[in-house]
């Protein structure tokens, strides 16, 4: 995770500088299917150029089967010849790079003394963020909320003794979020649950789940009152329901230009400007993260002699 935070920071910087490029992901939603399929291509220029693509199925019911909701492959191809160089399991890459992006946003935007973390969600991303956020801030206490208090307690019970800080099950999302310095929302909910009045002055929010126009985790007042950053404006404008609803309700102006984290990494825009400011990182997930992470993992595999070589 610590390595991936730096890989993601490099991908953000390269994307902002034009060294990595990607189109908006394509999403296929068959009317009777138990999930969706997405294609996420990207290109990395330079001395050793790379084409890459994540092909992903998102099946929300998978956790009931003991499976990650994200299933698929990341393909890495030679940028000069187009030859396929590697295939990687998309599920762990997605799990790690998503939380790494939130950790980077937290490093750039949260108050330096932020120590209470709230996570709403009890899936793979909850675990990944529980690993990632304490790498960038002095976390002393974590509160976990799930669909039910029983689910949160079950999740927390499985973590006994794993962390050097207190991890508690909250009775509700509100109980988890009120008084928290850092909030992570990582759910598949269709209806918003996070309310502006729950957020204390100076809170930083990483909104990770519900990355479809039919789903949202945040109420529109949170979007209106927070200083908004995202991974890519094109993704925000096409995929973030709460952003569009805030526009439709007149709570934010069409002239608002949300900051991209790559601009922040490259020093083009300021981050937090006061201790009382609420900051929001709306994470949509980008192919450049998957490709950069895959490049890094493939490099480590070559160095370690790991992996399986297949002749075509």
C-alpha positions as CSV (number, residue, x, y, z in Angstrom):
1,X,0.0,0.0,0.0
2,X,2.8,2.5,0.9
3,X,4.4,1.8,-2.5
4,X,1.1,2.1,-4.3
5,X,0.4,5.6,-2.8
6,X,3.6,6.8,-4.5
7,X,2.7,5.0,-7.8
8,X,-0.7,6.6,-7.8
9,X,0.8,10.0,-7.0
10,X,3.1,9.5,-10.0
11,X,0.1,8.6,-12.2
12,X,-1.8,11.7,-11.1
13,X,1.2,13.8,-12.0
14,X,1.7,12.1,-15.3
15,X,-1.9,12.4,-16.2
16,X,-1.9,16.1,-15.5
17,X,1.3,16.6,-17.5
18,X,-0.1,14.7,-20.5
19,X,2.3,11.8,-20.1
20,X,-0.5,9.4,-19.4
21,X,-3.8,9.6,-21.3
22,X,-7.2,7.9,-21.1
23,X,-10.7,8.2,-22.5
24,X,-13.8,8.0,-20.3
25,X,-14.5,4.4,-19.4
26,X,-17.1,2.5,-21.3
27,X,-19.8,0.9,-19.2
28,X,-22.2,-1.9,-20.4
29,X,-25.3,-2.4,-18.3
30,X,-27.4,-5.2,-19.8
31,X,-31.0,-4.9,-18.6
32,X,-31.3,-8.3,-17.1
33,X,-27.7,-8.8,-15.9
34,X,-26.5,-9.2,-12.3
35,X,-23.9,-6.5,-12.7
36,X,-22.1,-4.3,-15.2
37,X,-19.0,-4.5,-17.4
38,X,-16.5,-1.7,-17.9
39,X,-13.6,-1.2,-20.3
40,X,-10.9,1.2,-19.0
41,X,-8.0,1.8,-21.4
42,X,-4.9,4.1,-20.9
43,X,-1.6,4.9,-22.5
44,X,1.7,5.8,-20.8
45,X,4.2,7.5,-23.1
46,X,8.0,7.8,-22.6
47,X,11.1,5.7,-23.3
48,X,9.2,2.5,-22.7
49,X,5.6,3.3,-23.7
50,X,2.7,1.1,-22.6
51,X,-0.8,0.5,-23.6
52,X,-3.0,-0.9,-20.9
53,X,-6.6,-1.7,-20.2
54,X,-8.7,-2.9,-17.3
55,X,-11.7,-5.1,-18.3
56,X,-13.9,-5.3,-15.2
57,X,-17.2,-6.9,-14.1
58,X,-18.8,-5.3,-11.1
59,X,-21.2,-7.7,-9.4
60,X,-22.7,-6.1,-6.2
61,X,-24.0,-9.5,-4.9
62,X,-20.5,-11.1,-5.0
63,X,-19.7,-10.5,-1.3
64,X,-22.6,-12.9,-0.4
65,X,-20.6,-15.5,-2.3
66,X,-17.4,-14.7,-0.5
67,X,-16.1,-12.9,-3.6
68,X,-14.9,-9.4,-4.4
69,X,-17.5,-7.4,-6.2
70,X,-14.8,-6.4,-8.7
71,X,-13.7,-9.2,-11.1
72,X,-11.6,-8.9,-14.2
73,X,-8.2,-8.4,-15.8
74,X,-5.6,-5.7,-16.3
75,X,-3.8,-6.1,-19.7
76,X,-0.4,-4.6,-20.3
77,X,0.8,-4.3,-23.9
78,X,4.0,-3.0,-25.4
79,X,3.5,0.6,-26.5
80,X,5.8,0.1,-29.6
81,X,4.5,-3.2,-30.9
82,X,1.2,-3.7,-29.2
83,X,2.3,-7.2,-28.1
84,X,0.6,-8.4,-24.9
85,X,3.2,-8.4,-22.1
86,X,1.2,-9.3,-19.0
87,X,-2.2,-10.2,-17.5
88,X,-3.0,-9.3,-13.9
89,X,-5.9,-10.0,-11.7
90,X,-7.9,-6.7,-11.5
91,X,-9.5,-7.3,-8.1
92,X,-6.4,-6.8,-5.9
93,X,-5.1,-4.0,-8.1
94,X,-8.5,-2.2,-7.8
95,X,-8.6,-2.8,-4.1
96,X,-5.1,-1.4,-3.5
97,X,-5.0,1.5,-6.0
98,X,-8.4,2.8,-4.9
99,X,-7.4,3.1,-1.3
100,X,-4.0,4.5,-2.3
101,X,-5.7,7.3,-4.2
102,X,-7.8,8.1,-1.1
103,X,-4.7,8.1,1.0
104,X,-3.0,10.5,-1.3
105,X,-6.0,12.8,-1.2
106,X,-5.9,12.6,2.6
107,X,-2.2,13.4,2.7
108,X,-2.8,16.4,0.5
109,X,-6.1,17.7,2.0
110,X,-6.7,16.5,5.5
111,X,-5.6,18.4,8.6
112,X,-2.2,17.4,9.8
113,X,-3.6,16.4,13.2
114,X,-6.5,14.4,11.8
115,X,-6.7,11.3,14.0
116,X,-10.3,10.0,14.0
117,X,-11.3,8.0,11.0
118,X,-14.9,6.9,10.0
119,X,-15.4,4.3,7.4
120,X,-18.9,3.6,6.1
121,X,-18.8,0.2,4.4
122,X,-17.7,-3.3,5.4
123,X,-16.3,-4.7,2.2
124,X,-13.0,-4.9,0.5
125,X,-12.5,-1.2,0.3
126,X,-13.2,-0.8,4.0
127,X,-10.2,-3.1,4.7
128,X,-8.0,-1.4,2.1
129,X,-8.7,2.1,3.5
130,X,-8.1,0.8,7.0
131,X,-4.6,-0.1,5.8
132,X,-4.1,3.1,3.7
133,X,-5.3,6.1,5.7
134,X,-3.1,5.5,8.8
135,X,0.0,5.6,6.5
136,X,-0.6,9.3,5.9
137,X,-2.2,10.6,9.1
138,X,-1.8,9.8,12.8
139,X,-4.9,7.7,13.2
140,X,-5.8,6.8,16.8
141,X,-9.4,5.7,16.5
142,X,-11.5,4.2,13.8
143,X,-15.3,3.8,13.7
144,X,-16.9,1.4,11.2
145,X,-20.5,1.5,10.0
146,X,-22.2,-1.1,7.9
147,X,-25.7,-1.7,6.5
148,X,-26.6,-2.8,10.0
149,X,-24.9,-2.5,13.4
150,X,-24.6,-6.3,13.4
151,X,-22.7,-6.3,10.2
152,X,-20.4,-3.6,11.5
153,X,-19.8,-5.6,14.7
154,X,-19.1,-8.7,12.7
155,X,-16.6,-6.9,10.5
156,X,-14.8,-5.3,13.6
157,X,-14.7,-8.7,15.4
158,X,-12.6,-10.1,12.6
159,X,-10.0,-7.4,13.1
160,X,-9.2,-8.0,16.7
161,X,-5.5,-7.3,17.5
162,X,-4.6,-6.4,13.9
163,X,-4.1,-2.7,14.4
164,X,-2.3,-0.5,16.9
165,X,-5.3,1.8,17.2
166,X,-8.9,1.3,18.4
167,X,-11.4,0.0,15.8
168,X,-15.0,0.2,16.9
169,X,-18.3,-0.8,15.4
170,X,-20.8,2.2,15.1
171,X,-24.5,1.8,15.5
172,X,-25.1,3.8,12.4
173,X,-23.4,5.8,9.7
174,X,-24.3,9.0,11.6
175,X,-22.7,7.7,14.8
176,X,-19.5,6.8,12.8
177,X,-19.3,10.1,11.0
178,X,-20.1,12.7,13.7
179,X,-16.9,14.0,15.2
180,X,-14.6,12.2,12.7
181,X,-11.7,14.1,11.2
182,X,-11.5,11.8,8.1
183,X,-14.5,10.1,6.5
184,X,-14.4,7.3,3.9
185,X,-17.7,6.2,2.2
186,X,-17.2,2.9,0.3
187,X,-20.7,1.5,-0.4
188,X,-22.9,0.5,-3.4
189,X,-25.9,2.4,-2.2
190,X,-28.4,4.0,-4.6
191,X,-29.7,6.5,-2.0
192,X,-27.6,9.1,-0.2
193,X,-26.9,8.4,3.5
194,X,-24.2,10.9,4.4
195,X,-25.7,14.2,5.6
196,X,-24.0,17.6,5.7
197,X,-25.0,18.2,9.3
198,X,-23.0,15.2,10.4
199,X,-19.7,16.7,9.3
200,X,-17.6,18.8,11.7
201,X,-15.7,21.9,10.5
202,X,-12.3,20.8,9.1
203,X,-13.4,17.3,8.1
204,X,-11.9,15.6,5.0
205,X,-14.2,13.2,3.1
206,X,-13.1,10.5,0.6
207,X,-16.2,9.5,-1.4
208,X,-15.3,6.2,-3.1
209,X,-18.4,4.2,-3.8
210,X,-21.6,4.7,-5.9
211,X,-19.7,5.7,-9.1
212,X,-22.7,5.5,-11.4
213,X,-25.2,8.1,-12.3
214,X,-27.9,6.0,-10.7
215,X,-26.2,5.8,-7.3
216,X,-25.0,8.3,-4.7
217,X,-23.6,8.3,-1.1
218,X,-23.6,12.0,-0.3
219,X,-26.4,14.6,0.0
220,X,-26.1,17.6,-2.3
221,X,-25.5,20.0,0.6
222,X,-22.2,18.2,1.4
223,X,-21.1,18.8,-2.2
224,X,-22.2,22.5,-2.0
225,X,-20.4,23.2,1.3
226,X,-17.2,21.3,0.7
227,X,-14.1,22.3,-1.4
228,X,-14.4,19.7,-4.1
229,X,-11.5,17.8,-5.6
230,X,-11.7,14.8,-8.0
231,X,-9.5,12.5,-9.9
232,X,-10.7,13.7,-13.3
233,X,-13.3,16.3,-14.2
234,X,-14.5,14.3,-17.2
235,X,-15.3,11.4,-14.9
236,X,-17.0,13.7,-12.3
237,X,-19.2,15.3,-14.9
238,X,-20.2,12.0,-16.5
239,X,-20.5,9.7,-13.5
240,X,-21.1,11.5,-10.2
241,X,-24.8,11.7,-9.5
242,X,-24.5,14.0,-6.4
243,X,-22.5,16.5,-8.4
244,X,-25.2,16.8,-11.1
245,X,-28.0,17.0,-8.6
246,X,-26.2,19.8,-6.8
247,X,-26.0,21.6,-10.1
248,X,-29.7,21.0,-10.8
249,X,-30.7,22.2,-7.4
250,X,-28.7,25.4,-7.9
251,X,-26.5,24.6,-4.8
252,X,-23.4,24.9,-6.9
253,X,-22.7,26.9,-10.1
254,X,-21.8,25.5,-13.5
255,X,-18.8,27.8,-13.4
256,X,-17.4,25.9,-10.4
257,X,-14.2,24.2,-11.5
258,X,-13.4,21.3,-9.2
259,X,-9.7,20.7,-8.6
260,X,-8.0,17.6,-10.0
261,X,-5.7,15.8,-7.6
262,X,-3.0,15.8,-10.4
263,X,-3.1,19.6,-10.4
264,X,-2.6,19.5,-6.6
265,X,0.3,17.0,-6.9
266,X,2.0,19.2,-9.5
267,X,1.5,22.3,-7.4
268,X,-0.8,24.1,-9.8
269,X,-3.6,24.7,-7.3
270,X,-3.9,25.1,-3.5
271,X,-5.3,22.4,-1.3
272,X,-6.8,23.1,2.1
273,X,-6.8,26.8,2.9
274,X,-8.1,26.7,6.5
275,X,-8.5,24.4,9.5
276,X,-12.3,24.9,9.4
277,X,-12.7,24.0,5.7
278,X,-14.5,20.8,4.7
279,X,-12.6,19.1,1.8
280,X,-14.1,16.4,-0.4
281,X,-12.3,14.0,-2.7
282,X,-14.8,12.5,-5.1
283,X,-13.0,9.4,-6.4
284,X,-14.4,7.9,-9.6
285,X,-11.4,5.6,-10.4
286,X,-9.2,6.0,-13.4
287,X,-7.6,3.5,-15.8
288,X,-4.2,5.3,-15.4
289,X,-4.1,4.1,-11.8
290,X,-4.6,0.5,-12.9
291,X,-2.1,0.7,-15.7
292,X,0.5,2.4,-13.5
293,X,0.0,-0.1,-10.7
294,X,0.2,-3.0,-13.2
295,X,3.4,-1.6,-14.7
296,X,4.9,-1.4,-11.2
297,X,3.9,-4.9,-10.3
298,X,5.1,-6.4,-13.5
299,X,8.5,-4.7,-13.0
300,X,8.7,-6.2,-9.5
301,X,7.7,-9.6,-10.9
302,X,10.5,-9.5,-13.5
303,X,13.0,-8.5,-10.8
304,X,11.9,-11.3,-8.4
305,X,11.4,-14.0,-11.1
306,X,7.7,-14.2,-10.1
307,X,4.7,-14.9,-12.1
308,X,4.0,-17.5,-14.9
309,X,5.3,-17.0,-18.4
310,X,2.9,-18.2,-21.2
311,X,4.0,-18.5,-24.8
312,X,1.4,-17.4,-27.4
